[in-house]
Amino acid sequence: MVAQEQAGGAAEPDRPADSPIDAETAQSLIGRLKALPRADVDEFLGEFKVQRVRELQASQAGAAVQLVAALEMRARQQAEGTKAAVDPWA
């Protein structure tokens, strides 16, 4: 995906690019990921080659937020598509 290509410049100015993601950003991402299907969470973790959100690097924070937003949008669209499906029992 494009997430890692867009990671440049996402690190905080006072933190080295290879430092872990800050706790506040990690908590925000974790909360948003918990609302998504497990397959989307696995896709997120695979994209960044980590097993836990807290293993993300500060340089990946911007790309991680963008990917979560894209996954949330896809989940909303899939949910709307499911609701719009014709009820065969009606």
Z-matrix of the N, CA and C atoms (Angstrom, degrees):
N
C 1 1.447
C 2 1.521 1 110.73
N 3 1.279 2 116.67 1 178.88
C 4 1.456 3 122.83 2 -175.63
C 5 1.524 4 111.04 3 -84.18
N 6 1.300 5 118.28 4 -10.48
C 7 1.458 6 122.96 5 -170.98
C 8 1.525 7 112.57 6 -54.08
N 9 1.307 8 117.83 7 -47.28
C 10 1.453 9 119.15 8 -175.92
C 11 1.517 10 111.60 9 -73.20
N 12 1.332 11 118.31 10 -27.55
C 13 1.454 12 120.83 11 177.59
C 14 1.524 13 110.57 12 -67.88
N 15 1.327 14 117.63 13 -29.46
C 16 1.452 15 121.90 14 -176.96
C 17 1.522 16 112.26 15 -92.96
N 18 1.314 17 117.20 16 5.69
C 19 1.459 18 120.49 17 -175.47
C 20 1.523 19 112.89 18 -72.92
N 21 1.292 20 118.99 19 -22.09
C 22 1.458 21 121.36 20 -177.46
C 23 1.513 22 112.22 21 -58.36
N 24 1.320 23 116.20 22 136.99
C 25 1.455 24 121.13 23 176.84
C 26 1.516 25 114.31 24 81.30
N 27 1.315 26 118.65 25 3.60
C 28 1.453 27 120.77 26 -177.24
C 29 1.529 28 112.44 27 -85.11
N 30 1.314 29 117.63 28 -14.06
C 31 1.463 30 119.88 29 -178.01
C 32 1.522 31 110.40 30 -71.20
N 33 1.322 32 114.76 31 149.55
C 34 1.460 33 119.70 32 176.42
C 35 1.524 34 108.11 33 -68.93
N 36 1.335 35 117.94 34 146.56
C 37 1.460 36 120.67 35 -175.68
C 38 1.526 37 114.93 36 -59.82
N 39 1.331 38 118.46 37 -31.38
C 40 1.456 39 120.89 38 -176.57
C 41 1.531 40 112.87 39 -95.04
N 42 1.333 41 117.48 40 6.39
C 43 1.460 42 120.75 41 -179.68
C 44 1.516 43 109.66 42 -119.42
N 45 1.314 44 117.94 43 138.68
C 46 1.461 45 119.63 44 175.28
C 47 1.522 46 110.09 45 -63.65
N 48 1.314 47 116.19 46 150.42
C 49 1.465 48 121.32 47 -176.65
C 50 1.528 49 112.27 48 -62.49
N 51 1.321 50 118.27 49 -26.30
C 52 1.457 51 120.13 50 -177.35
C 53 1.525 52 113.28 51 -94.71
N 54 1.322 53 118.11 52 10.87
C 55 1.462 54 120.74 53 177.80
C 56 1.526 55 109.16 54 -81.07
N 57 1.322 56 117.28 55 156.61
C 58 1.471 57 120.58 56 179.75
C 59 1.530 58 111.27 57 -64.21
N 60 1.303 59 114.78 58 157.07
C 61 1.459 60 121.75 59 177.43
C 62 1.531 61 108.54 60 -62.59
N 63 1.323 62 117.23 61 146.86
C 64 1.467 63 119.52 62 -178.26
C 65 1.536 64 110.26 63 -71.62
N 66 1.311 65 116.22 64 155.59
C 67 1.466 66 122.56 65 -174.26
C 68 1.525 67 112.19 66 -61.24
N 69 1.316 68 117.71 67 -38.63
C 70 1.464 69 120.96 68 -178.69
C 71 1.527 70 111.29 69 -64.29
N 72 1.318 71 117.12 70 -44.90
C 73 1.466 72 121.08 71 178.67
C 74 1.521 73 110.37 72 -66.71
N 75 1.327 74 116.66 73 -41.07
C 76 1.465 75 120.82 74 178.75
C 77 1.530 76 110.16 75 -60.19
N 78 1.329 77 117.61 76 -46.22
C 79 1.470 78 121.38 77 179.73
C 80 1.519 79 111.12 78 -61.84
N 81 1.323 80 116.90 79 -41.46
C 82 1.458 81 121.11 80 178.95
C 83 1.529 82 110.64 81 -61.94
N 84 1.330 83 116.43 82 -46.63
C 85 1.464 84 120.56 83 179.25
C 86 1.528 85 111.27 84 -63.55
N 87 1.318 86 116.38 85 -43.12
C 88 1.468 87 120.73 86 -179.74
C 89 1.528 88 110.40 87 -60.26
N 90 1.314 89 116.73 88 -45.75
C 91 1.465 90 120.21 89 179.24
C 92 1.513 91 112.57 90 -60.11
N 93 1.323 92 116.31 91 -41.74
C 94 1.465 93 120.36 92 -179.63
C 95 1.528 94 111.18 93 -71.53
N 96 1.331 95 117.06 94 -38.24
C 97 1.464 96 120.39 95 179.79
C 98 1.523 97 112.00 96 -68.27
N 99 1.326 98 117.75 97 -31.67
C 100 1.467 99 120.75 98 179.81
C 101 1.530 100 111.76 99 -62.61
N 102 1.317 101 116.97 100 -25.17
C 103 1.462 102 120.86 101 -179.80
C 104 1.528 103 112.53 102 -82.61
N 105 1.321 104 117.15 103 -7.33
C 106 1.465 105 121.39 104 -176.76
C 107 1.525 106 111.04 105 -97.81
N 108 1.336 107 116.86 106 159.09
C 109 1.466 108 119.80 107 174.33
C 110 1.534 109 111.01 108 -61.92
N 111 1.311 110 116.12 109 152.35
C 112 1.467 111 121.57 110 -177.56
C 113 1.534 112 111.85 111 -57.24
N 114 1.316 113 117.15 112 -36.22
C 115 1.469 114 120.20 113 179.90
C 116 1.531 115 110.86 114 -60.96
N 117 1.319 116 117.19 115 -37.37
C 118 1.462 117 120.88 116 178.23
C 119 1.527 118 110.84 117 -69.28
N 120 1.319 119 117.21 118 -38.50
C 121 1.459 120 121.24 119 177.43
C 122 1.528 121 109.53 120 -63.83
N 123 1.331 122 115.99 121 -43.59
C 124 1.465 123 119.94 122 178.03
C 125 1.527 124 111.02 123 -62.19
N 126 1.328 125 116.91 124 -39.10
C 127 1.469 126 120.76 125 177.05
C 128 1.525 127 110.47 126 -61.91
N 129 1.323 128 116.28 127 -44.07
C 130 1.465 129 121.95 128 178.92
C 131 1.532 130 110.13 129 -59.25
N 132 1.323 131 116.73 130 -51.74
C 133 1.460 132 120.86 131 -178.27
C 134 1.529 133 111.18 132 -62.40
N 135 1.315 134 116.45 133 -40.11
C 136 1.458 135 120.93 134 178.77
C 137 1.512 136 112.29 135 -65.19
N 138 1.311 137 116.51 136 -37.98
C 139 1.466 138 121.06 137 179.55
C 140 1.532 139 111.52 138 -59.25
N 141 1.318 140 115.68 139 -38.54
C 142 1.459 141 120.05 140 -177.84
C 143 1.530 142 112.54 141 -100.29
N 144 1.316 143 116.55 142 2.47
C 145 1.468 144 122.59 143 177.83
C 146 1.533 145 112.41 144 54.36
N 147 1.340 146 114.44 145 47.98
C 148 1.465 147 121.31 146 176.59
C 149 1.523 148 108.87 147 -129.47
N 150 1.316 149 116.23 148 162.79
C 151 1.459 150 121.02 149 176.17
C 152 1.517 151 111.54 150 -102.11
N 153 1.320 152 117.05 151 -21.25
C 154 1.463 153 122.59 152 -179.61
C 155 1.522 154 109.14 153 -136.08
N 156 1.316 155 115.98 154 147.35
C 157 1.460 156 121.10 155 -179.44
C 158 1.524 157 110.42 156 -59.53
N 159 1.303 158 117.70 157 -37.09
C 160 1.468 159 121.43 158 -177.86
C 161 1.532 160 112.63 159 -67.30
N 162 1.323 161 117.47 160 -10.84
C 163 1.465 162 120.88 161 177.16
C 164 1.528 163 112.13 162 -83.60
N 165 1.324 164 117.49 163 -7.81
C 166 1.467 165 120.42 164 177.87
C 167 1.521 166 110.37 165 -61.91
N 168 1.305 167 116.38 166 149.24
C 169 1.462 168 121.84 167 176.59
C 170 1.524 169 109.14 168 -91.24
N 171 1.309 170 116.71 169 154.32
C 172 1.460 171 121.45 170 -179.94
C 173 1.525 172 110.76 171 -57.60
N 174 1.316 173 117.31 172 -33.10
C 175 1.463 174 120.92 173 -179.81
C 176 1.529 175 112.03 174 -68.17
N 177 1.327 176 117.70 175 -15.63
C 178 1.455 177 122.15 176 -179.39
C 179 1.527 178 113.12 177 -97.40
N 180 1.315 179 117.96 178 -3.42
C 181 1.464 180 121.36 179 -172.73
C 182 1.526 181 112.44 180 -59.46
N 183 1.303 182 118.10 181 -47.40
C 184 1.467 183 120.72 182 -178.83
C 185 1.514 184 112.19 183 -61.88
N 186 1.316 185 116.76 184 -44.30
C 187 1.458 186 121.06 185 179.13
C 188 1.528 187 110.83 186 -66.53
N 189 1.323 188 117.07 187 -35.93
C 190 1.466 189 121.10 188 179.35
C 191 1.520 190 110.55 189 -64.96
N 192 1.323 191 116.88 190 -43.88
C 193 1.470 192 120.71 191 178.77
C 194 1.533 193 109.87 192 -62.72
N 195 1.323 194 117.35 193 -41.45
C 196 1.461 195 120.88 194 179.60
C 197 1.527 196 111.12 195 -65.01
N 198 1.328 197 116.98 196 -41.59
C 199 1.460 198 119.84 197 -179.88
C 200 1.527 199 110.61 198 -65.96
N 201 1.323 200 117.77 199 -41.74
C 202 1.466 201 120.27 200 178.28
C 203 1.535 202 109.81 201 -60.91
N 204 1.317 203 117.00 202 -41.79
C 205 1.465 204 120.32 203 178.40
C 206 1.527 205 110.47 204 -61.39
N 207 1.321 206 117.55 205 -41.78
C 208 1.467 207 121.25 206 178.96
C 209 1.534 208 110.83 207 -65.54
N 210 1.326 209 116.78 208 -40.55
C 211 1.462 210 120.56 209 178.75
C 212 1.528 211 111.02 210 -66.81
N 213 1.330 212 116.76 211 -38.36
C 214 1.465 213 120.66 212 177.19
C 215 1.530 214 110.24 213 -63.56
N 216 1.319 215 117.11 214 -42.37
C 217 1.453 216 120.92 215 179.86
C 218 1.529 217 110.38 216 -63.91
N 219 1.322 218 116.33 217 -43.44
C 220 1.460 219 120.25 218 178.89
C 221 1.534 220 110.76 219 -62.93
N 222 1.322 221 117.63 220 -40.96
C 223 1.464 222 121.10 221 179.24
C 224 1.527 223 110.68 222 -64.56
N 225 1.350 224 117.11 223 -40.39
C 226 1.472 225 120.70 224 177.05
C 227 1.522 226 110.65 225 -62.61
N 228 1.329 227 116.72 226 -44.32
C 229 1.460 228 120.74 227 -178.95
C 230 1.530 229 110.74 228 -64.20
N 231 1.326 230 116.78 229 -40.12
C 232 1.460 231 120.14 230 178.17
C 233 1.524 232 110.85 231 -66.00
N 234 1.333 233 117.15 232 -39.47
C 235 1.462 234 120.89 233 179.02
C 236 1.527 235 110.47 234 -65.55
N 237 1.326 236 116.71 235 -40.99
C 238 1.462 237 120.32 236 178.54
C 239 1.525 238 110.57 237 -65.76
N 240 1.318 239 116.69 238 -38.13
C 241 1.462 240 120.69 239 177.96
C 242 1.515 241 111.68 240 -64.50
N 243 1.324 242 116.43 241 -36.79
C 244 1.457 243 121.29 242 178.41
C 245 1.523 244 110.29 243 -67.85
N 246 1.327 245 116.73 244 -40.92
C 247 1.471 246 120.70 245 179.12
C 248 1.514 247 111.22 246 -66.44
N 249 1.327 248 116.51 247 -34.29
C 250 1.454 249 121.22 248 -177.33
C 251 1.524 250 112.69 249 -77.93
N 252 1.303 251 117.20 250 -12.08
C 253 1.465 252 120.64 251 -179.75
C 254 1.527 253 109.81 252 -63.66
N 255 1.302 254 115.03 253 147.69
C 256 1.461 255 120.78 254 -179.55
C 257 1.524 256 109.37 255 -72.35
N 258 1.313 257 115.69 256 132.89
C 259 1.462 258 121.42 257 176.65
C 260 1.517 259 108.78 258 -76.49
N 261 1.335 260 119.36 259 113.04
C 262 1.458 261 120.58 260 -177.40
C 263 1.534 262 112.95 261 -68.63
N 264 1.324 263 117.72 262 -14.23
C 265 1.462 264 120.80 263 -177.44
C 266 1.517 265 112.48 264 -97.08
N 267 1.317 266 117.06 265 -2.33
C 268 1.468 267 120.22 266 -177.74
C 269 1.516 268 111.14 267 -77.43
